[in-house]
């Protein structure tokens, strides 16, 4: 098992490789790069935060939804969790990293995040 300080850095590196980039070597105000945890190519305008936690209720709910998908004969990669906080507008959508990688590689998707 990885030490805690190493695990989050490894996770940031893993995510950064999806974008052909690198993790921000320092965080927050100490970084002279960009906001977020990943140094992005110049043509992208997005912020990427990476969180590595021992437990997460949100991830637990998502995994439960994936198990429900399997029970119902649906490939869990096709599971989307829509999450809204009561009395707030908008929502977040959670999907597996594998699903994200498929979507990210669809022609035209990257351009949605272009400067």
MARNU-887711 format. One record per residue: x, y, z of N, C-alpha, C in turn; residue in one letter; residue number from 1. Coordinates in pm, whole numbers, m for minus. Atoms other than C-alpha are relative to their C-alpha. Layout:
+--------+--------+--------+--------+--------+--------+--------+--------+--------+---------+-----+
!    n.u !    n.v !    n.w !   ca.u !   ca.v !   ca.w !    c.u !    c.v !    c.w ! residuo ! num !
+--------+--------+--------+--------+--------+--------+--------+--------+--------+---------+-----+
!      X !      Y !      Z !      X !      Y !      Z !      X !      Y !      Z !       a ! NUM !
...
+--------+--------+--------+--------+--------+--------+--------+--------+--------+---------+-----+
//
This chain:
+--------+--------+--------+--------+--------+--------+--------+--------+--------+---------+-----+
!    n.u !    n.v !    n.w !   ca.u !   ca.v !   ca.w !    c.u !    c.v !    c.w ! residuo ! num !
+--------+--------+--------+--------+--------+--------+--------+--------+--------+---------+-----+
!     85 !   m119 !      0 !      0 !      0 !      0 !     88 !    125 !      0 !       x !   1 !
!    m77 !   m124 !      9 !    124 !    347 !    m89 !    m18 !     85 !    124 !       x !   2 !
!     12 !    m97 !   m108 !    199 !    601 !    179 !    m95 !    109 !    m46 !       x !   3 !
!    101 !   m100 !     34 !    m65 !    873 !    193 !     56 !    112 !    m87 !       x !   4 !
!    m56 !   m113 !     75 !    164 !   1150 !     66 !     38 !    m41 !   m142 !       x !   5 !
!    m36 !     49 !    133 !    265 !    934 !   m230 !   m126 !    m32 !    m82 !       x !   6 !
!    121 !     42 !     71 !    m85 !    809 !   m319 !    m67 !    117 !    m72 !       x !   7 !
!     68 !   m112 !     66 !   m234 !   1152 !   m392 !     83 !     56 !   m113 !       x !   8 !
!    m85 !    m48 !    109 !     67 !   1255 !   m600 !    m10 !    m95 !   m120 !       x !   9 !
!     13 !     99 !    108 !     43 !    932 !   m801 !   m134 !     16 !    m70 !       x !  10 !
!    132 !    m21 !     60 !   m328 !    996 !   m855 !      0 !    124 !    m89 !       x !  11 !
!     m9 !   m121 !     82 !   m258 !   1350 !   m979 !     77 !    m28 !   m129 !       x !  12 !
!    m76 !     36 !    121 !      4 !   1209 !  m1220 !    m85 !    m81 !    m96 !       x !  13 !
!     86 !     84 !     83 !   m243 !    949 !  m1346 !   m101 !     84 !    m76 !       x !  14 !
!     99 !    m87 !     63 !   m507 !   1212 !  m1417 !     69 !     90 !   m103 !       x !  15 !
!    m73 !    m89 !     92 !   m250 !   1445 !  m1577 !     34 !    m70 !   m131 !       x !  16 !
!    m35 !     71 !    123 !   m150 !   1176 !  m1826 !   m118 !     m9 !    m96 !       x !  17 !
!    118 !      0 !     88 !   m509 !   1169 !  m1957 !      0 !    122 !    m92 !       x !  18 !
!     m2 !   m126 !     75 !   m445 !   1524 !  m2077 !    137 !     25 !    m63 !       x !  19 !
!   m133 !    m14 !     57 !    m89 !   1460 !  m2194 !     85 !    102 !     73 !       x !  20 !
!    m65 !   m104 !    m77 !     46 !   1670 !  m1912 !     60 !    m54 !    129 !       x !  21 !
!    m65 !     31 !   m124 !    193 !   1676 !  m1563 !    m77 !     59 !    117 !       x !  22 !
!     62 !    m56 !   m120 !     80 !   1740 !  m1207 !     69 !    131 !     37 !       x !  23 !
!    m59 !   m123 !    m52 !    136 !   2082 !  m1051 !     91 !    m41 !    115 !       x !  24 !
!    m93 !     48 !   m102 !    448 !   2031 !   m837 !    m27 !     54 !    141 !       x !  25 !
!     38 !    m58 !   m129 !    323 !   2257 !   m557 !   m149 !     28 !     m7 !       x !  26 !
!    143 !    m26 !      6 !    m31 !   2341 !   m459 !    m34 !    141 !     45 !       x !  27 !
!     53 !   m129 !    m44 !   m236 !   2653 !   m409 !     89 !    117 !    m33 !       x !  28 !
!    m75 !   m124 !     20 !    m56 !   2982 !   m367 !    147 !    m24 !    m28 !       x !  29 !
!   m141 !     31 !     21 !    283 !   2809 !   m377 !     34 !    m32 !   m145 !       x !  30 !
!    m23 !     36 !    140 !    239 !   2714 !   m741 !      8 !    124 !    m87 !       x !  31 !
!    m10 !   m110 !     96 !    349 !   2947 !  m1015 !    m53 !    m46 !   m135 !       x !  32 !
!     57 !     55 !    123 !    159 !   2741 !  m1270 !   m143 !     50 !    m14 !       x !  33 !
!    140 !    m37 !     11 !   m219 !   2739 !  m1287 !    m75 !    m52 !    121 !       x !  34 !
!     83 !     52 !   m108 !   m500 !   2681 !  m1043 !    m31 !   m146 !    m31 !       x !  35 !
!     29 !    141 !     20 !   m583 !   2316 !   m992 !    123 !    m87 !     21 !       x !  36 !
!   m105 !     97 !    m29 !   m373 !   2003 !   m964 !     75 !    m49 !   m124 !       x !  37 !
!    m61 !     48 !    124 !   m283 !   1947 !  m1331 !     39 !    120 !    m87 !       x !  38 !
!    m45 !   m100 !     96 !    m76 !   2163 !  m1565 !    m62 !    m39 !   m133 !       x !  39 !
!     71 !     32 !    124 !   m289 !   2180 !  m1877 !     69 !     55 !   m123 !       x !  40 !
!    m53 !    m54 !    125 !   m183 !   2221 !  m2237 !    m61 !    139 !    m25 !       x !  41 !
!     41 !   m139 !     23 !   m211 !   2583 !  m2354 !   m134 !     13 !    m71 !       x !  42 !
!    125 !    m11 !     76 !   m510 !   2506 !  m2577 !   m125 !    m34 !     82 !       x !  43 !
!    115 !     36 !    m82 !   m733 !   2391 !  m2288 !    m28 !    104 !    107 !       x !  44 !
!     43 !    m93 !   m103 !   m933 !   2612 !  m2054 !    m91 !    m76 !     96 !       x !  45 !
!     74 !     76 !   m100 !  m1038 !   2400 !  m1757 !     81 !     m2 !    129 !       x !  46 !
!    m67 !     17 !   m128 !   m954 !   2340 !  m1394 !    m21 !   m144 !     44 !       x !  47 !
!      8 !    139 !    m43 !   m876 !   1991 !  m1271 !     49 !    m11 !    142 !       x !  48 !
!    m32 !     28 !   m139 !   m882 !   1908 !   m901 !     m4 !   m151 !     18 !       x !  49 !
!     m5 !    143 !    m28 !   m786 !   1561 !   m783 !    m10 !    m20 !    152 !       x !  50 !
!     16 !     29 !   m142 !   m904 !   1429 !   m447 !     16 !   m149 !     23 !       x !  51 !
!    m26 !    140 !    m35 !   m778 !   1105 !   m295 !    m34 !    m14 !    149 !       x !  52 !
!     48 !     13 !   m138 !   m967 !   1008 !     22 !    m15 !   m146 !     38 !       x !  53 !
!     19 !    137 !    m49 !   m988 !    697 !    235 !   m146 !    m42 !    m14 !       x !  54 !
!    142 !     29 !     14 !  m1367 !    720 !    231 !    m69 !    117 !    m70 !       x !  55 !
!     78 !   m103 !     67 !  m1624 !    909 !     28 !   m143 !    m50 !    m15 !       x !  56 !
!    139 !     41 !     12 !  m2001 !    887 !     60 !    m46 !     11 !   m146 !       x !  57 !
!     37 !    m16 !    140 !  m2035 !   1013 !   m297 !     46 !   m120 !    m82 !       x !  58 !
!    m52 !    116 !     73 !  m1813 !    735 !   m430 !    m74 !   m127 !     40 !       x !  59 !
!     78 !    115 !    m45 !  m2001 !    481 !   m219 !   m135 !     m6 !    m71 !       x !  60 !
!    129 !     m6 !     69 !  m2332 !    594 !   m371 !     18 !    m37 !   m148 !       x !  61 !
!    m26 !     32 !    140 !  m2180 !    574 !   m720 !     26 !   m150 !    m18 !       x !  62 !
!    m28 !    144 !     11 !  m2048 !    222 !   m661 !   m127 !    m82 !     20 !       x !  63 !
!    130 !     67 !    m17 !  m2393 !    119 !   m535 !    m80 !      5 !   m130 !       x !  64 !
!     72 !    m13 !    128 !  m2541 !    252 !   m860 !     60 !    m93 !   m105 !       x !  65 !
!    m65 !     93 !     94 !  m2285 !     50 !  m1059 !    m42 !   m144 !     28 !       x !  66 !
!     47 !    136 !    m36 !  m2385 !   m265 !   m868 !   m145 !    m19 !    m47 !       x !  67 !
!    138 !      7 !     50 !  m2749 !   m188 !   m952 !     m2 !    m20 !   m151 !       x !  68 !
!     m8 !     15 !    145 !  m2652 !   m157 !  m1317 !     29 !   m146 !    m36 !       x !  69 !
!    m36 !    140 !     27 !  m2490 !   m502 !  m1313 !   m119 !    m92 !     26 !       x !  70 !
!    118 !     82 !    m34 !  m2797 !   m653 !  m1141 !   m107 !      9 !   m107 !       x !  71 !
!    101 !    m23 !    102 !  m3009 !   m508 !  m1420 !     52 !    m22 !   m142 !       x !  72 !
!    m54 !     34 !    131 !  m2787 !   m627 !  m1704 !     57 !    116 !    m79 !       x !  73 !
!    m58 !   m117 !     66 !  m2636 !   m285 !  m1780 !    149 !      3 !     32 !       x !  74 !
!   m144 !    m13 !    m20 !  m2262 !   m242 !  m1828 !     23 !    116 !     97 !       x !  75 !
!    m19 !   m108 !    m98 !  m2149 !    m39 !  m1522 !     71 !    123 !    m54 !       x !  76 !
!    m64 !   m117 !     60 !  m1939 !    186 !  m1746 !   m106 !     99 !    m49 !       x !  77 !
!    109 !    m86 !     47 !  m2276 !    324 !  m1861 !    m81 !     60 !    115 !       x !  78 !
!     66 !    m56 !   m118 !  m2369 !    432 !  m1508 !     36 !    147 !     15 !       x !  79 !
!    m18 !   m142 !    m30 !  m2418 !    804 !  m1449 !    m74 !     30 !    129 !       x !  80 !
!     62 !    m41 !   m124 !  m2490 !    943 !  m1104 !    m20 !    151 !     m6 !       x !  81 !
!     32 !   m142 !     m5 !  m2667 !   1280 !  m1104 !    m24 !     35 !    146 !       x !  82 !
!      4 !    m34 !   m142 !  m2630 !   1452 !   m769 !    m29 !    148 !     16 !       x !  83 !
!     37 !   m139 !    m27 !  m2797 !   1770 !   m644 !    m17 !     16 !    151 !       x !  84 !
!     23 !    m34 !   m139 !  m2793 !   1934 !   m305 !   m137 !     65 !     10 !       x !  85 !
!    134 !    m58 !    m18 !  m3143 !   2017 !   m176 !      8 !    151 !      8 !       x !  86 !
!     15 !   m147 !     m1 !  m3249 !   2379 !   m226 !    110 !     72 !    m78 !       x !  87 !
!   m104 !    m62 !     83 !  m2964 !   2442 !   m473 !    m29 !    m31 !   m147 !       x !  88 !
!     15 !     23 !    143 !  m2970 !   2479 !   m848 !    120 !    m76 !    m53 !       x !  89 !
!   m109 !     71 !     65 !  m2760 !   2269 !  m1079 !     26 !   m136 !     63 !       x !  90 !
!    m34 !    135 !    m47 !  m2613 !   1925 !  m1030 !    137 !    m37 !    m53 !       x !  91 !
!   m123 !     57 !     53 !  m2298 !   1726 !  m1078 !    m32 !   m138 !    m55 !       x !  92 !
!     17 !    132 !     59 !  m2267 !   1413 !  m1286 !    129 !    m78 !     25 !       x !  93 !
!   m115 !     86 !    m26 !  m2037 !   1131 !  m1180 !     m5 !   m116 !    m97 !       x !  94 !
!    m13 !    116 !     87 !  m1913 !    867 !  m1420 !    134 !    m65 !     31 !       x !  95 !
!   m127 !     67 !    m23 !  m1633 !    614 !  m1412 !    110 !     68 !    m81 !       x !  96 !
!   m113 !    m53 !     75 !  m1288 !    718 !  m1523 !      9 !    m62 !   m138 !       x !  97 !
!     m1 !     68 !    129 !  m1314 !    460 !  m1801 !    m99 !     66 !    m96 !       x !  98 !
!     99 !    m68 !     84 !  m1631 !    627 !  m1931 !     51 !    137 !    m42 !       x !  99 !
!    m54 !   m131 !     33 !  m1465 !    967 !  m1912 !    105 !    m10 !   m110 !       x ! 100 !
!   m104 !     15 !    101 !  m1166 !    844 !  m2113 !    m60 !    m26 !   m138 !       x ! 101 !
!     67 !     25 !    128 !  m1399 !    712 !  m2385 !    m58 !    130 !    m56 !       x ! 102 !
!     63 !   m125 !     43 !  m1588 !   1042 !  m2398 !    106 !    102 !    m41 !       x ! 103 !
!   m105 !    m98 !     28 !  m1270 !   1254 !  m2390 !     62 !    m24 !   m137 !       x ! 104 !
!    m62 !     34 !    128 !  m1143 !   1069 !  m2697 !    m95 !      8 !   m119 !       x ! 105 !
!     94 !    m17 !    110 !  m1457 !   1132 !  m2905 !     38 !    128 !    m76 !       x ! 106 !
!    m35 !   m121 !     75 !  m1372 !   1375 !  m3188 !    m96 !    116 !     32 !       x ! 107 !
!     79 !   m120 !    m29 !  m1488 !   1726 !  m3101 !    m18 !     30 !    147 !       x ! 108 !
!     22 !    m25 !   m143 !  m1511 !   1681 !  m2723 !    108 !     91 !     57 !       x ! 109 !
!   m109 !    m84 !    m50 !  m1171 !   1832 !  m2649 !    m23 !    147 !    m36 !       x ! 110 !
!     24 !   m137 !     44 !  m1273 !   2140 !  m2846 !   m100 !     73 !     88 !       x ! 111 !
!     94 !    m63 !    m93 !  m1554 !   2203 !  m2595 !     74 !     72 !    115 !       x ! 112 !
!    m78 !    m57 !   m108 !  m1279 !   2290 !  m2346 !    117 !     84 !    m51 !       x ! 113 !
!   m108 !    m79 !     60 !  m1057 !   2485 !  m2585 !    m15 !    146 !     36 !       x ! 114 !
!      0 !   m144 !    m30 !   m962 !   2843 !  m2517 !    m63 !     75 !   m115 !       x ! 115 !
+--------+--------+--------+--------+--------+--------+--------+--------+--------+---------+-----+
//
